[in-house]
Amino acid sequence: MLKVLSSNEAAAQAAKLARINVAAVYPITPQSQISEDVSKMVARGELDCDIIEVEGEHSVMSSITGAAVAGARVFTATSSLGLAYMNEPMMFAAGMRVPMVMVDVTRETSAQRGISTSRQDAASTRDCGWLEIDPADGQELLDSILMAYRLSEDPEVLLPTMVVSDGFFMSHLYEPVDVPEQEQVDRFLAPVSERRRTQFSDGKAMQFALSLSGKDYIQYRYHTLKAIDHVKEVFPKVEKEFEEIFGRSYGGLVEEYRTEDAEYLLMTNGSASGMAKNVIDAARDAGIPIGLARIRMFRPYPREEVVRILRGKKAVGVIDRSICLGWNCGHLFQEARAAIACEENMPKMLSFIDGISTMDITREHIELAVGMTVAAGNGEPVQETNWLSWE
């Protein structure tokens, strides 16, 4: 059924369709609408779900971790400093291989900030052990949440997944969203709906939060890392099954747009990607052979795909909504640069920082990034890191 929804409303609809059993939520801008909508669904009898009332985000993550261990399908959402407050139990949930889904509606985290957009909060959790999916609009957000449950609860994965929604530029934007039928979602999630959860045993009794050390701990961490990397094989299969049922697909780990014959590339993630495609089309009409690579899955990082896409290009401009403090670049740039560090025939790379605080990533800013990327690819002197809002 086609509805006009904000991305926050789309996220709540996805949680309902996934038939979550337990939700723990704590309001924080710009996520609060998700928490409110899920609670209203329960109050109206539309969703059979226990709502755990807590005093803060640390307890949110702790409580749903316990519920997930007991076998419940759980859900939460947060933003900004709420995500930072969850950091400790997030690492615990990932380390214990607990399947769950959380939506992070992004917002700036540092001091001297207003209630404004940024992906700094999500970037700060990249080494917590969670999977991360980065949709570009409300429709993809709803669909990605459903795919996240299928992925997290897969017996070969059993890891928590964070689905990231750009604060304000997605969360409060209303657009048409095709809300699937419950029967379709039940069919899609059926393969994992009754599967086992992570179990730990000392040989005598079932335990949770085993204390491992030495070689046992090293072996456990090794297998966890292998499971995270294995997601790069599992996720494309999940998306293919999703397409067979719902008729929508988003390109796998990295969406490619007009990359086949491109000499230059832009790289993006999240909501800026739609406008970037429009700029790519206009540049193509002007005779500039440029394409777009959109990172859809940030964790695990799709290194192999990035290397394949970037090989042979003259220059790549990477647009970030976050700052990799201490490296004078954005996080997407740093990860892509690391991926190609030991490869041959790799392009010149530029970091573009934009869209933080109350700033939008505008058409004019993306056009500026295209011009500088082409100039760099043609051998002209261009500084490596550029703040587009100042240019």
N, C-alpha and C positions, 0 to 999 in steps of 0.2 A: 504494500500500500504506500503510495507516494504522499508524504507529508512535508510541510515546511517546518524545519526544526533548527534550533541552534545545535552546535556540536555538543554542548553540555547535555541537551535533551537527547541527542542521538546516543550518547554514552549511557545514559540511564535506560534508554530503550534496549540497548544491547545487553545490559545487565539483567533486565527483566526477561528477555528472550533466552538468555543462557540459563534461566531458572536457578539463579544463585540461591543458596540456602542461608548464608550468613553474610551480613555486611556490617562493617564498623566504619563510621564516617565522622569526621570532625570538620566543621565549616571553615573555609579559608578562601578568600578571593584569589582567582576567579573561578574556583572549582565549586563553590557552595551550591550552585543550582543542581549539580549532579546528586549531591547528598540529599538535598531537599526533595528532588523528584523521586529518588528511590524510596525515601521514607513515605512520601505520599502514596506511591504505588502499594506499599505494604498496608498503610492505613485504609486504603480503599478496597483492600482485599484482592487486588489484582496480582499480587506477588506473594507467594508463601515463603517468607524469609524472616529470619530473626535479625533484628537491628540491635547491635551492641552499643550502648551509650557510654562514651568514654570522656576522659578529661583532657585528652591531647593526642597528637599523632603517634607518639611513642607507644601508647597503649592501643591505638588503632592497629598498628602492624603486629604487635604482640598477640592481640586477641584473635585476629583472623588467622595468624599462624597456628595457634592452638586448634582453632576450628577446622582448618584444612587438614591438620594431622589426624583429627578425629574422623575425617572423611567428607567434610562439607565442601561444596563449591563456594568459594568466598570472593568478595569484591570490596574494593575501596577506591577512593580518589583523593587526591591532595594537590597542593601547589607550593612552590617556593620554599619558605622556611619550614613549612609543615613537612615537606619531603626531607629537608635537612634533619629535622627532629626525628624522623623515622630511620635515620642512617644505621644506627646500631642494630635494631631488630630486622632491618632489611638484609644486612649481612648474615644474620642468624638464619633467616628464612631461606636465603640462597644456599648457605652452607649446609643446611639440613635437607636440601633438595625438596622443598615444599612447593607444590604447584598452586599458583594463585595468579590473579590478574588485578592490576592497579592502573588507574588512569592518572597521569600527571598532567595537569593543566598548567602550562609553564608560566613562570613569573620571575622577575629579578629577585636576587637574594641578598645582595651586599648592602652595607650601610650607604647612606646618602642616596636612597632610592625612594621612588614613589610606588604606587600600586601599578606597576607597568610591566610591559612584556620583555621577555628574554628567555633563552633556553639554558641559562646558567644553572638552574636547579637540576635539570635532567643530566646535564654534562657532569655535574659533581658526583653523580652516582654511577658513573660508567664502569667502575671496578668493584662494585658491590656483588657481582655475580648474577645479576638479573639479565634476562633477555630484554631487548628494547626494540619496539616497532614504532616507526614515525610516519603516520598517515598525513595526507595533505589537505583533507577536507572532511566535512561531517559524515558523508557517505562512507569514505574509507575508514574513518574512525569507528563507526558502528561495525563495519565488516571486520576490521582488524581486531576488535575486542572479541568477537566470536572466534576468529582464527587463533587468538591468543589462548583461549580456553582449550581449544583442540590441541594446540601445541604444548602448553604447559602440562596438561594431564596425560600426554602421550607417555607410555611406559618406558620409552627409550629416552625421554627428556626429563620429566619431573623437575621442572625449574620454574621459578616465578617470572612473570612477564609484566613489563611496564609499557603501556601504550601512551604515547606522548601527543598531547594536543596543544597547539600554540595558544597561549592565553590571549584573550580578547580578539585576536584576528581569526581564531576559529571558535573559541568557546562561546562568544556572544554574537557570532554571525549566523543569521538565519538563511537557510537555503533548502532546496528540495532534497529530501532523503527518502530513498526507497526502503521502507521498513519491511523486512521479510515476514512471511507467515510463520507462526510458531511451529507448525509441522515441519517446515523446511529446516529450521534451526535444530529441532529435535533429531532429525535425520542426520544432520551434519555432525552433531555432537554425540550421537549414539555410540560410536566406536570407543569413546573415552568415558562415557557417563557412568559406567559401572566398573571401571578399571581400578586396580589396586593403587594405593598410595605408597610413598616411601616408607619402608619398615627397617628398623634397626634392632639388632639382637646381640646379646652377649653370650649366646649359646644356652642360656637358661631362661631368660625372661625378656619380653619386649621392653625396649627402653626408648626414650626420646632424649636427644641431646647427649649422645655418648661423648665421653672425654677420650679423645685419641691423641697420641703423641708419637714422635719418632717416625719409624717407617710406616706404621699404620696410617698416621695422619697424611704423610706424603703420598701414599698410595691412594687414599681417599680423594685428596685434592687433585691428583692426576686424573682419576676417573671422572671427577666433576668437570674438569677442564675439557676432557674428551667429549663429555655429554653436551657441553655448551657448543663446541665446535661442530658436533654432529647435527645441531639444529640447522646448519647451512644445507644439509641434505634433506632434513625432514620438512622444513618450512615450504619449499617449492611444491612438495607433494600435498601438503595441507591446502595450499592456495589452489592447486589444480582441482582437488575435490570440492573446494568452495565454489570454484567457477562452474563445475558440472551441476551443482545444485542451484546456485543463485544467479549464474550468468555474468558474474563480474570478476575481473582479474586486474591486478595492479603491477605486474611486471617482475615479480619475484623479489630477490634481495635488493636489487638495484633496478629502478625503472630507467630505461633508455628512451630518449626522445630525439629522433633525427641524428643519431650518432653514427650511422653506417658509413657515410662518406665525409664525416666532419673532420676538419683539420684543427678546430678549436672546440673547447668544451666549457660549459658552466657546470658546477656541481652544487646541489642544494639539498635541503630536506625540509619537510613540513610545508606550511601554507604559502611560502614564497614561491613554490614551484609552479603554481598556476600562472602567475604573472610572468615568470621566467620563460615559460613555454611561449607566451604571446610575444615576448621580445625575441626569442629564437626565431619564430616564424617571420617577424618583420626583418630581422637580419638576413634570413635566407632570401627573402624577396629582394633585398638589396645586394645579393650576390655574395654574402659572407658565409662560408661553409662551417657553421657552428652547430653544436648539439647540446643536449642536456643529460646529465647523469644525476638521478635523484636517489639518495640513500634512503631506502625504506626500512632496512634493518640495521641498526647501529651496533647492537650486540646480539649475537657475535658479529664482529666486523667482517663484512664480505670482501676480504682482502683479495681473493683470487679474481672475483668479478671486477673489482676496481682496477687491478693490474691489467686485465684483459681489455677493459674499456679505454683506459688511458694510453695503452701502448701505441706508439706511432703518432700521437697527436702533437701539435706544435706547442700548444699552451693550454692550461686549464685554470679558470678562475673559480675559486671556492667561496661561496657566500655563507657566512656564519651569523647566527643570532646569539652567539656566546663568545666569550674571550678566554683563551687558554692562558691564564695568568702565569707569567714567568717564561712564556715562549713567544710573546708578541705575535700572536696569530689566533685564529679560531680553532675550535676542536675538530670540525670536519676537515679543515686543512691539515692539521697535525696528523690525523689518522691516515689521510690519503698520502701525505708525504712519507710517512713511515712505511706504508704498504709498498711504495715503489722505490724505496731507498736503495735496494740492491738489485734492481731490475735494469735491463738495458732498453734503449730507445724510448725513454720516458720524457714527458713534456716539461717545459718551464711551468712553474706553478705560482699562482698569486693568491693571497689571502685577502678576502674582502669582509670586513666586519660592518654589520648594518642591522637595523631592526631591533635595537635594544632601547630601553627606557620607553618612551611613548612613540618612538619613531617607527614608521612603516618602511618596508622594503619596497620602494616605489618603482614604477616603470623607468623613470629617469635614472634612478640609482643602478638598476640592472643594465640599462643601456650604457652607462658609464663603465660598468664592470666589463661588458662585452668589448668596448673600445680599447680599454687598457689590456685586456687579455690578448686581443688580436695584435696590438702593438708589441707586446712582449714576445709573442710567437714570431713576429717578423724581425726580432732582434733589436727593437728599440729599448732604451733604458726605462724600466718601470720598477718602482720600489716593490718589495715583496709583499708587505702588509699595508693595506689601504682602508681607511675609515670612510665609507661612502657618504655618510651624513655630513662630513666635513669638506668633501671635495667640491 
